[in-house]
Amino acid sequence: MKRLFLCAAVLLFAVPAHAQPYPSKSIRIVVPFAPGSATDIITRIIGASVSTAVGQPVVVDNKAGADGLIAGAEVAKSPPDGYTLFMATNSPMAAGPAMKKVPPYDSVADFTPISDIGRYTFFLYANAALPVKSFQELIAYAKANPGKLNYGTGNTTAIVSTAQMNSLAGITMTHVPYKSEPPAITDLVAGRVDVVWATPTTGLVHVKDGKLRALVTFLKNRSPLLPEVPTIYEAGMPQFTISSWAALYGPAKLPREIVLRLNREFHDAVKRADVASALDKQAFTVSLSTPEQLAAMTKEQMDSYRRLLASIGMQPE
């Protein structure tokens, strides 16, 4: 009887420590690109709101490199406790793995989907000194000067977008890869590369000051940020298929109750007026989902990128 009483007492005192409500400490969100990138900025905007709501710090941890695969591999190996999350994009979750013969993780099996977050705006920027003022003029110039132009990329969206554009237009340009958008745009402004597919976060200010031209966007409709810039479909390339998205994941086997709590908190955060306004300024369109919808989208995107890379002749490395 005495032994039973002692065991009961131990269990009684152990329960509060074991059953601390989530979250009971800071949450780390791994971002696969450098500070100042579009994903970094939108994560900080949303994370600050979530932090206020849950009463715990939400810390952004930038892990740039390898088109987001470094960040993805770290999150995939993290404990499934809800304290390490991944603000992923199509780069580390679809394009990057599709471009590798042996990717460092399985985008479907090694992560727990939490919620789709939204869609990025991308523009094709050209250095203002380049003698082209439209998308059609760029294609004509590239055809007249094969191999003369070079293009920068800071993520796999830019890599695949340019590869598909070049394939559809029948042009060749030299690839200059960067770890993220900011250095690619810096070199574009300096004239070390000629064109870059990138977000308004890094390029818009340089369009406003006349150092860059925005030739097209791959949005379905024109962006209110630059309403004079046509879509790539309007400009004569209706076969173009790339889009760019952000979504929230945790490591595989994340408990269901934590997934649902995070889904609710992030949905509530992006619906707040101040957050929605800040995201609008980044030309980021919110597109929320259930965990199940994101799981289906992740699989579809992996399959889609594999088909796309095969269609444009890009072989996995």
BELFENKA-V636792 format. One record per residue. OMEGA is omega in radians with two decimals (999 if undefined). BURIAL is + if it has 16 or more other C-alpha atoms within 10 Angstrom, else -. D_CENTER is the distance of its C-alpha to the mean C-alpha in Angstrom with 2 decimals. Layout:
omega & burial & d_center
OMEGA & BURIAL & D_CENTER
OMEGA & BURIAL & D_CENTER
This chain:
omega & burial & d_center
3.13 & - & 59.99
-3.14 & - & 59.22
3.11 & - & 56.57
3.13 & - & 54.96
-3.14 & - & 54.96
3.12 & - & 53.27
3.12 & - & 50.55
3.14 & - & 49.96
3.12 & - & 49.78
3.13 & - & 47.24
-3.14 & - & 45.01
-3.11 & - & 45.48
-3.14 & - & 44.36
-3.05 & - & 41.47
-3.11 & - & 39.82
-3.12 & - & 38.53
-3.09 & - & 36.88
-3.01 & - & 35.23
3.10 & - & 34.17
-3.13 & - & 32.44
3.10 & - & 30.24
-0.07 & - & 26.47
3.13 & + & 25.04
3.08 & - & 27.83
-3.06 & - & 25.92
3.10 & + & 22.73
3.12 & + & 19.32
3.05 & + & 16.87
3.12 & + & 13.10
3.11 & + & 11.60
-3.02 & + & 8.57
-3.14 & + & 7.81
-3.01 & + & 8.36
3.00 & + & 11.58
-3.12 & + & 13.14
3.08 & - & 13.00
-3.11 & + & 9.51
-3.13 & + & 7.85
3.08 & + & 5.64
-3.07 & + & 9.09
-3.12 & + & 11.03
3.10 & + & 9.83
3.12 & + & 10.13
3.12 & + & 13.50
-3.10 & + & 14.61
-3.10 & + & 14.20
3.13 & + & 15.30
3.12 & + & 18.42
3.10 & + & 19.45
3.13 & + & 19.07
3.12 & + & 21.05
-3.07 & - & 23.82
-3.06 & - & 24.04
3.11 & + & 24.35
3.10 & - & 26.37
3.09 & + & 24.50
2.98 & + & 22.29
-2.98 & + & 18.52
3.08 & + & 17.53
-3.13 & + & 14.25
-3.10 & + & 14.45
3.12 & + & 12.57
-3.08 & + & 12.75
3.02 & + & 11.74
3.08 & + & 13.08
3.10 & + & 13.42
3.10 & + & 9.99
-3.09 & + & 8.77
3.10 & + & 11.88
3.12 & + & 13.83
-3.13 & + & 11.81
-3.14 & + & 11.69
3.13 & + & 15.41
-3.13 & + & 16.30
-3.12 & + & 15.01
-3.12 & + & 16.65
-3.08 & - & 19.87
3.09 & - & 19.88
3.14 & - & 22.49
-3.07 & + & 21.63
3.12 & + & 23.00
-3.11 & + & 20.22
2.97 & + & 20.08
-3.13 & + & 17.09
-3.08 & + & 13.83
2.99 & + & 10.29
-3.00 & + & 7.30
3.05 & + & 5.30
3.06 & + & 2.85
3.13 & + & 5.68
-3.11 & + & 6.26
-3.06 & + & 7.88
-3.11 & + & 8.91
-3.04 & + & 10.42
-3.11 & + & 10.75
3.10 & + & 11.39
3.13 & + & 13.91
-3.10 & + & 15.41
-3.14 & + & 16.16
3.04 & - & 18.09
3.12 & - & 21.59
-3.14 & - & 21.31
-3.07 & + & 17.79
3.12 & - & 17.94
3.08 & + & 17.18
-3.05 & + & 17.27
-3.14 & + & 14.07
-3.01 & + & 16.56
-2.99 & - & 19.34
-3.13 & + & 17.89
3.01 & + & 15.70
3.09 & + & 16.69
3.11 & + & 14.61
3.09 & + & 14.94
2.83 & + & 13.33
3.13 & + & 10.96
3.13 & + & 9.85
-3.05 & + & 9.22
3.10 & + & 8.49
2.92 & + & 7.79
3.02 & + & 10.94
3.00 & + & 11.43
2.94 & + & 14.96
-3.12 & + & 16.98
3.04 & + & 18.69
3.03 & + & 22.04
-3.05 & + & 24.25
-3.14 & + & 27.00
3.11 & - & 29.68
-3.03 & - & 28.71
3.07 & - & 31.43
3.14 & + & 29.26
3.13 & - & 28.61
3.10 & + & 26.96
-3.14 & + & 24.84
3.12 & + & 28.13
3.09 & - & 29.65
-3.13 & + & 26.80
3.14 & + & 27.37
-3.14 & - & 31.12
3.14 & + & 30.95
3.12 & + & 28.89
3.13 & + & 31.45
-3.09 & - & 34.29
-3.05 & - & 32.91
3.11 & - & 31.44
-3.09 & - & 29.55
-3.09 & - & 30.09
2.99 & + & 26.61
-3.11 & + & 23.68
3.10 & + & 19.97
3.04 & + & 17.36
3.09 & + & 13.82
3.12 & + & 11.27
-3.09 & + & 8.65
3.04 & + & 9.42
3.11 & + & 8.55
-3.14 & + & 11.29
-3.06 & + & 13.38
3.11 & + & 13.68
-3.13 & + & 14.02
3.13 & + & 16.79
3.12 & + & 18.36
3.10 & + & 18.72
-3.13 & + & 19.97
-3.13 & + & 22.43
-3.12 & - & 23.61
-3.11 & - & 24.27
-3.10 & + & 25.98
-3.14 & - & 27.90
3.08 & + & 27.09
3.04 & + & 26.37
-3.12 & + & 24.58
-3.09 & - & 24.12
3.04 & - & 20.71
-3.06 & - & 20.02
3.05 & + & 16.95
-3.13 & + & 15.47
3.14 & + & 13.49
-3.08 & + & 11.14
-3.03 & + & 11.49
3.12 & + & 14.31
3.09 & + & 16.85
3.12 & + & 16.26
3.08 & + & 17.03
3.14 & - & 19.90
3.06 & + & 21.42
3.11 & + & 21.01
-3.13 & + & 22.96
3.12 & - & 25.45
3.13 & + & 26.02
2.92 & + & 25.14
-3.01 & + & 22.79
-3.13 & + & 23.40
3.11 & + & 20.22
2.90 & + & 16.44
-3.09 & + & 13.69
-3.09 & + & 11.59
3.05 & + & 10.64
-3.13 & + & 13.63
-3.08 & + & 12.72
-2.99 & + & 14.00
-2.97 & + & 16.28
-3.11 & + & 18.02
-3.12 & - & 20.51
3.00 & + & 21.75
-3.12 & + & 22.35
-3.13 & - & 24.35
3.00 & - & 26.45
-3.12 & - & 27.12
3.11 & + & 25.61
2.97 & + & 23.05
3.00 & + & 23.28
-3.03 & + & 20.63
3.11 & + & 21.90
2.95 & + & 19.81
3.06 & + & 16.66
2.96 & + & 15.14
3.07 & + & 15.27
3.10 & - & 18.15
3.14 & - & 19.96
3.13 & + & 20.40
3.06 & + & 18.51
3.08 & - & 20.89
3.12 & - & 19.71
-3.04 & + & 21.35
3.12 & - & 23.43
-3.10 & - & 25.49
-3.10 & + & 22.74
2.97 & + & 22.99
3.13 & + & 20.46
3.11 & + & 20.45
3.05 & + & 22.42
-3.06 & - & 25.01
3.02 & - & 25.25
3.13 & - & 26.49
-3.09 & - & 23.72
-3.11 & - & 23.53
-3.09 & - & 22.56
-2.99 & - & 19.02
-2.99 & - & 16.58
2.92 & + & 12.93
-3.08 & - & 10.40
-3.04 & + & 6.65
3.03 & + & 5.48
3.14 & + & 4.47
-3.07 & + & 7.49
3.12 & + & 9.95
2.91 & + & 12.01
3.04 & + & 15.08
3.09 & + & 17.22
3.08 & + & 19.50
3.04 & - & 22.59
-3.09 & + & 21.32
-3.07 & - & 24.31
-3.10 & - & 24.22
3.09 & - & 25.48
3.10 & + & 22.66
-3.11 & + & 20.04
3.10 & - & 21.88
3.14 & - & 22.31
3.11 & + & 18.64
-3.13 & + & 17.87
-3.09 & - & 20.65
-3.13 & + & 19.82
3.06 & + & 16.22
3.13 & + & 17.59
-3.09 & - & 20.43
-3.05 & + & 18.40
3.09 & + & 16.36
3.13 & - & 19.70
-2.99 & - & 21.52
-3.10 & - & 22.66
3.11 & - & 21.67
3.12 & + & 18.06
3.13 & + & 17.86
-3.14 & - & 19.46
3.12 & + & 17.17
3.07 & + & 14.03
-3.13 & - & 16.15
3.07 & - & 16.78
-3.08 & + & 13.15
3.14 & + & 13.39
-3.09 & + & 10.90
-3.10 & - & 12.56
3.11 & + & 12.91
-3.01 & - & 13.21
-3.10 & + & 14.56
2.92 & + & 16.01
3.04 & + & 18.30
-3.11 & + & 17.44
3.10 & - & 19.36
3.10 & - & 17.51
3.10 & + & 14.13
3.13 & + & 16.13
3.14 & - & 17.43
-3.13 & - & 14.20
3.12 & + & 12.81
-3.14 & - & 16.13
-3.13 & - & 16.27
3.08 & + & 13.02
-3.14 & + & 14.35
-3.11 & - & 17.67
-3.13 & + & 16.49
3.08 & + & 14.80
3.12 & + & 17.98
-3.11 & - & 20.13
-3.12 & + & 18.38
3.11 & + & 18.65
-3.09 & - & 22.24
-3.13 & - & 23.04
3.04 & - & 22.15
3.07 & - & 23.80
-3.11 & - & 21.01
3.04 & - & 22.35
-3.12 & - & 20.50
999 & - & 21.44
